[in-house]
């Protein structure tokens, strides 16, 4: 019987035990675990909210991952004995909150998360809640903001045009462009 050498064992471990062309196996779980009491409080706050670790492969390895709160919008998992849903990877989720500071550094899970979620809920309720009426109110408010921003932009453009006409900037700019394009030195 053939006894493998140390080099063959190292190669087999590095290639996942499959010989040539195997995949590298990462041992251990890079995802930290969250406190169960935080998850219980989050489920009491809203049964559709889920806490997850976020460190996409596009981020550099030196950048730390962050916690994020997601909302299950289409449940495909089972239910616990207390009636709360058991969210899994199969659930369709939307992003709600990234738990980080202004510079993007991760923050720990804590009371500040519930304060922020409460403020977000109050903002939604100010439009009429998560109903069709609330959505219509939010869209109308958003459209009004867009119209106001467009009016300010148009006013700034009109002001700039009036300034250019008042000081004959268009003619001066055309003359300057002609001078830059053509060599006006006399022939020698």
N, C-alpha and C positions, 0 to 999 in steps of 0.2 A: 504494500500500500504506500502511495506517495504522501510524504509529509510535507506541507507547504512551508516555504521559507518565510523569514520575517518580511522581506520585500513583497512577497506574494500576498501575505496577510494584510499589509498596509494598503496595497493596491485594491484588494478586495473590499476592505472597509471603506476606502475613499470612494469606490465606485458603487457602493451600496450592496456589495456582495454579488453583483451580477457579472463580474468579469469586465470585458471590454465593452465600452459604450453604455454603461449603466449610469444611473443618476446619483448625484450626491445627496446623502441624507443628512438633514440637520437634526441633531439631538437636542432635546429640550424645547420648551415653548417660550418664544420671545414675548408673548402677550401676557401682561400682568393680570392678576386676578383682582376683581373689585369686591369691596365689602358687601356681604349679603344683606346687611341692614340698610345699606344705601339702595340696593335694588328693591328691597321690600318697600321702602319709603317712596321710591320712584313709581312703583306699581300702584301704591295708594294714591299718589298724586294724579296719575293717569295710567290706566291699565294698558294703553297702547304704546307707552314709551319704553325704550330699550337702551341700555348703556352698552357701548362697544368701544374697543380699542382701535385707534385709527393711526396707521403708519403705512401709507401707500408705497409701493415699490419705486415710484418716481421721486420720492424724497431722498435726499442724501442720507447715508447711514449715520452720519454724525448728528442729524436732526432727530430730536426725541419725538416719539409718538405722543399722541394726545387722546384723551377720552372724548367721545362724542355721544350725544343723545340723538337717537333716531326714533321715528314714529312708525309703527306698523300700520300700513294702509290697506293691506290685503293679507289676512292671516291664513297661513297654511300649516300651522303646527297644531299641537294638541292643547288640552286644558288641564290645569292643575286641579287638585281636589278642592281648593277653596274657590274655584270658579274663574280665577284669573288665567289668561291665556299663557301658554308656554311658547314663547317666540323662538324660532329657529332660523337657520340660514335661508330656509325656503320662503320665509315671509317677505313680501314686498315692503320696503321701508323708504322713508324720506328723511333727509337730514333736518334736524331741528336746531341743534346747538353744539358748537365745538368748545370744549372746556379748556380755554387758553387765555392768556393775557393779551394786551394790545400788541406786543411784539411777537406773538406766536409761540411763546414759551408755555409748556403744559402746566396746568394747575391741578391740584389734587381734588378728588371728589369731596364735596362738603356742602354746607348749608348755603353757600353762595350760588350753587347750581339751582337750588329750589327757589331762591329769591329771583334769579334771572328768569326761570321758567314761569314764576308767578307774574312777573312784569310782562312777559310775552303773552301770557293768557289774558291779562287785563287789557293789553293792546288789542288783541283779537276781539274781546268782548265789547270794546268801545265801538266797533263797527257792527255789532249785532251777533257776534258769536260765529261758530262754525256751521252756519246755515246758508241757504241760498240768498237770503236777504243780506246777511253779513258779507257774503262774497260780492253781491251787487254794490253794497255801500263802499267796500274797499276799492273795487274797480272804479267807481265814480270818483272817489277821493284821489286815486292814483291818476286818473285822466285829468282831473282839475289841476293837480301838481304839474303834469306834463304841459298842459296849456299855459299855465303861468310861466313855466320855464321857457317855453317857446316865445311867449310875448316879450320876456326880458331879452332873449337872444335877438329877436327882430328889432327891438328898440335899440340895442347896442349896435346892430348893423346899420340902422338908419342914422344913428348919431355919428358913426364913423364916416358914412357917406357924406353927411352934411359937413363934417369937418374937412374932408378931402375937397369938396366942392368950394367951400368958403376960402380955403387957402390955396386953391388951384393946384392941389397936390398931384392930380392925375397928369396934368401937362408937365409938371416938373419931373415926375417919375418917368414919363415917356422920354423926355429930353435926356435925363440921366442914363437911361437904358441905351439910347442912341449913341451917346458919348462913349459908353462902355463897349458897345459892339463895334464901333468904327474908330480907326486910328485917325485922329484929326490933326496930326502934326503936318506941317507943310512939306511938300515934296522937296527933296534936295537933289 
